[in-house]
Amino acid sequence: MILRTVKIRLYPNKEQEQTLNKVLGCYRFVYNQMLAHKQKAYNADKTNVGLCELSKFFHGELLKNEQYSWLKEQNTKVMKQAIRQMLSAYDGFFTLGKGFPKFKTKHNDNSALFPYEAISKTNTFKTKHISLTKNLKNLKFRCSNLYFNRLKTYKDNIKCATLSKTKSGKYYLSVLLSMNEEEFRQFRHTGNRVGIDLGVKDFVITSDGEVFENKHFFKKSENKIKKLQRQLSKKAKGSNNRNKARVKLAKEFERLNNQRIDYVHSVVNSLLENYDYVFMENLNVQGMLKNHKLSKAIQEVGFYAFKNTLKNKAILNNKFVIEVDRWFASSKTCHCCGYVYKGLTLDERLWDCPECGEHHDRDLNAAINILKEGERIIGSRTPEYTLAEKPTVDDRLSNEVLKSSVSLKQEMGTKNCS
């Protein structure tokens, strides 16, 4: 069994919409109160307040405070998830190096987690309606037929659900289900291998010569977005017209994001449909974004989303995504004779090898070199890591396997010197 979410869009009536807004508002209020209490205790005497102390503060002070009597209308199991979410944000800061927890705002952070205990057990999904707490019953929703069938099949395996509200005013519910892993395997095994080079001019270039173009979704919508932003800036703050302009702008950004995500999935599906091994460079996307001349184009392409989607789908389908060291000179090395053209610049899309005379397209040449480097990395280990024995390579190979021979030689040289 595997945990996966089914995202559905809710269509509440006016009364249900008010209830949803109250849940989101109370959830945000509890989160901010817990964060403020934890920070206050630490600033006072360096006390690290944990879950038990925060729960006592929630039940003993917040719920009993007449000023916050409206909190009693909400399901306490849902509200207490805000405490756990705040503590998880702290853990992410100290253990994973994420940003320090911030206070939630009305305009950006509209979400609430419904645990298993706060979800109605009467959901049959004979119709497209879902019930959560006592105050939220028979919420109409829409989703694809695939998602609807999964809800009906795994209705007894619901773990939790996350309610969210977008800036354009749409309500979504992400239902976490425990499902059969076989259901996500959609690609047959071919035994083929491919190297891919990611770029700005073209999105993905394969070692077989296939090119997935950069659709430039943001560039096509940029003028419309600028116009909507100008209209928003001219509206009086707090007015209804300003809110209408804000919703129009939010819808345009949502449409843009949906286009990008859909294209990423289509490219990933095309690669995994034809190849079992995909070799790519281990790109430092955050470092690349520091280049102000290319940052806008890199953000538009979405390298990070593509990489994560490719890895996740490969694991589910028993396929391999292997990363080559980012410092490997894939574009500068002739894939025929191995000559390294050290003077290659970004403007040179084509170049001729002075040693063998081969004419190169830099992106295609890079993809071929990435394929060769990836095969060199796993070459001596191929009998050990077969699709049957090791269904997932990404999380199982040692760190040394995922590094190219270049970085390994550098590490060996460092060890010898020491």
N, C-alpha and C positions, 0 to 999 in steps of 0.2 A: 504493500500500500504506500501511497505517496500523498503528501499534502499539496493541494493546489486550490487557487481561488477561482470562483466564478463571479464575474462582475456583471451586475444587472443595473439598469436605470429605473429609478422609482418615479412614479407619476402620482403623487399624493393629491388629495383634494385640499381645499383651503383649511379645513380643520386639522387634517393630518400634517399639512405643511407647517402650521403654527406649532404643533407638537414636536415635529422634527427640529424646528428652529430652537425651541426651548431646550431640547435634549443637547443639542450642539452648544448652546450658550452656557448651560449649567456645567457641561463637561469641561468647557474651556475655563470657566470660573474656578472649578475645583482644581484643575491643573495649575492655574496661576497662583491660587492660594497655597497649595502644597509647595510649590517652588519658592514662593516668598517666605513661607514658614521655615523651610529647610535652610535657605540662605541666611535668614535672620538668626537662627540658632547657631549656625557656624560662625557668623560674624561676631556674635556675642561672646561665646566661650569655646569656639572650635569644636562644638558638638556635631557629630555626624548623625543626623536623624534618619532612622530607617523606616521600614514599612510598618512595623508595629506602632511606633510613636506617631507616625503620620495618620494611621488608621484611628488611633485614639483621638487625635486632634480633629479628624473629620467627624467622628461620631459624637465626641464630647463637647466640641465647641461650635463647629460650623452648623451641624444639624440642629443643635439646641439654641442657636442664636436666632432670636425672633426677627432680626433684620434680614436673615436669609431663610425665611420660612418657606419660600418657593422651592427650596432644594428638596423638601420632603415629598414633593409631587413626583420626583424622579426615582427611578429604580436604583437603589444603592449599589447593587452589583455592577451596574454600568458606571456609576460615578467613581467607584473605587478603582476601576481600570485606569482612570486618569492618574491616580497615584502611582500605579505600576508603570505607566507610560513615562511619567516624569523621572522615576528612578532608573528606567531603562535608558533615558537620555543621558543621565549622569554616568551610567556604566559605559555608554558609547563614547563619552568624552574621555574618560580615564583609561579605558582599555583599548579602544579602537582609534583614538585620536580624532574623533569627530568634534564638531563645534560645541561650545559650552551651551547648556540648555537655556533657551530664551522663552520669554513670556509669549503665550499665544495671543494673536490679534484676531479681531472679528473678520477682517477682510482676507486673511491668508490661511489661517489654520482652523478649518471647519471639519472636524472629524470626531468620531466617537466609536469606541469598541464595545460591542455587545458580546459578552462571554456566553458560553454554552447554556448556563443557567438562566440567562435573560432572554433566550430565544424560545418562542412558543413551540411546544412539541406536537401541536396539532397540524402542522404544515404537511399537506399531502401533495401539493403542486399539481393538482388536477387542472387547475386554472392558473393563470399567471398572477397570483396574489400570494403575498407572504405576510406572516404575522410575527412580530417581535415581542414587545412587552404588552401589558394589558392596555396601555394607552395607544399602542401602535398595532392595530389589527387590520388585516385585509388591505395591505398596501399593494396597489397595482404596480406591476413592473413589466419591462420588456427586455428581451435578450435574444440571442440567436437560438435556433432550434437545437444546436449542439449543447449549448449551456443549459437550456431548459431540460433536455433529456438527462443531463448529468445531475441536475437538481432532483429530478424525479427518482433517478436510480439510486443516488447516494443521500437521500433525504435523512436517513438515520445516522449518517456519518458527519453531520455538521459540527464543526468545532467552535467556531465563533463567526462574527460578522462585523465588518467595519463600515459605518455610515459616513459618507463624505458629501460635502456640498461644494461645487465648483464656483468660481468667481462669476460665472454667467447665470448662477441660480439653479443649476441642475443637481439633482440628488442621485447618488449612486450607493449601492450596497455591494461590498465585496465579501462573498460568503466563502469561508475556508472549509474545504471538504477533504476527507480522506478517501482517495480514489485508487482504483487499480492502475498500477504503473503501465500495464500493457496497453491501456487506452491511449497513451500519449506517443506510442511508437508508430510513426506514420511513414517512415522512409525505409526502403529495402536496402540491404547491404550490396555494394557494388565492388568493393575492394580497390577502388580508384583513389588516387592521391592528388592533391592540388596545392599549389602555393598561391597565396593571394597578396596583393599589394594594395593598401588603402591610400587614396589620394584625394586631392581637392578638385583637380580638373575632371577626373573620373572617379566615381565612388569606389568601386572594386574592380581590379584587373586580375584575372586568373592566369596561371602559367600555361593554360591551354589557349589563351588568346581571347577569351570571352570578356567583354567589358560591360559593366553595369554603370550606367551614366549617373552623374550627379544631377538630380532633378531640380535643384535650386528652388525649393519650395518657398523659403523665406524671401529670396530675391524677387520672386514673382509677386509676392504679397506685400513687399516692403512699402510701396507707394500707398497702398490702401491702409496699411497700419499707421503710417505717418499721418495720413489724413484723419483717421479716427483719433489719434493721439492729440492732434491739433484741436479737433472738435471738443474733446474731453477737457482740454486745458482752458477752453473759453467758457465753460459752463460754471455757474456759481456753485460753490461748495455747499453740499447739503440739499441741493435742489433735486427735484425729480428728473429733470432733463439731464443732469450730470449722471445720475444713476443709469438712465437709459443709454447714455454714451459709453459709460463704463462697461455695461453688459455687452454692447456691440463690439467693443474692443476685446473683451474677454472671449467672446465667441470666435472671433477671428484667430486669436492665438490658439484656441482649442482645435479649430479646424486645421491650422498649420501643424500642430503637434500630432494630430491623428494621421495626417498625410505622411509625415516623417516616419511614424511608428509602422504604418501599413507597408511602406516601401522597404523598411529594414527587414520586416518579416518576410516579404516576398523574395528579397535577395538571399536571406538565410535559408529559406525553403529550397530555393533553386540550387544552392551549393550542397546542402545535405541530401538532396534528392539524387545527386550525381556522384558524390564523393563520400568516402568513409574517413579519410584523413584530410584535415585542412590545416595547413601551415601558414602562420601569419607572424608579423613582427609584434613584439611586446612593446607597444607604443606607450609613451608617457604623455597621456592626453593633457593632464594638468600643466605639464611643462610646455607643451605645444601652445596652449592657450595664452601663455605669457608673450608670445610673438604677436604684437598688436596688429601687424600687417595681415596675419593669417588667422587670427583668433575668431573673427566673425565667420569666415568660411568653414573653419573646423567645427564650430558650434552648429552651423547649419547642416553639416553632413551627419553628425552624430556618431562618431567613432565609438564612444563608450557604450552607447545603447546597442550598437551593432555587435560589439565584442561580447557583451553579456548575453544577448539573445542567442548568438551563435553557440556559445558555451553551454547554455542551459538546454537548448534543443538537442545539441550533440550528446549530452549526457543521457537524456531521456531516450535517445534512439541508439544507444550503444555505439556512438561514433566518437571520433577523436579530434580535438582542437589542440594543436601543439604550437607553442610560441617560440620564435627565434629571437635571439638577443637583439635589442633595438640598435646596438652599435655595429651590428654586422653590415658591411658595406654592400648592400644588395643592389643598389642602383649603379654604383661605380665599378662593379666587378663584371668583367665580360664572362658570360656563362659558357662560352665556348673554350677559351684558352686560360681564363683566370686572371687576365691582366686587370689591374686596378687603375682606373682613370681618376686620379686624385684631384684634378682641376675641374671636375664636373660641377656646374652651378644649377640652381633651380630653374633658370630660364632655358636650359638646354634640354629639350624634350627628346631629341634624337642625337646620337653620336656614333662615330665609327671607331672600332678598335684598331689602334695602330699596329698591333701585333699580328692579328689574324685577318683584319680587314672586315670583320663582321659588322653589319649595320644594325644598330640597336634602337628600339623604342625603350626609353628608360624605365617606364612602368612595367612593360612586359618582361624586360630583362630582370628587373627586381623580383617579379613574381617567380620567374624560373629559378633564380638564385635562392630565393626563400624555400622553394620546393627542394632543391638539392641540399641546402643546409639542414632542413628539417629531416630529410631522409638520412643524412649523415648522423644527426643526433640520435635517432631511434634505430639506425641501421643494425648495430650490434645487439640491440635488445628486441628486435622484431619477434623472434621465437618466444620470448617471455611474455610479450604483451600482445596477445591476439584478441580479436573481438569476442571470442567465446570465453576465454579465461579471464580477461580483464575488461569488463563492459564499459568502464569509464576511465579515461586516461587523465583528464584534466586535474582531478583532485588526488590521483593516486600515484602518479610518477613522482619520483623524488625531485627536489629542486634542481639537482644537477642535470636531470634529463631534460628539463624545460629550458635549460640555458644552452646557448650555442657553443660550439667548440672554441670560439674566440674568447668568450668570458671564462670558460674552463681553463684555457691556457693561461689567462691572466691570473686567475686564482692560484694555479699551480706554481706560477712564477713567484707570486707573493709569498707562498708557503716556503718555497725553496730559499728565498732571500732571508726569511726569518729563521 
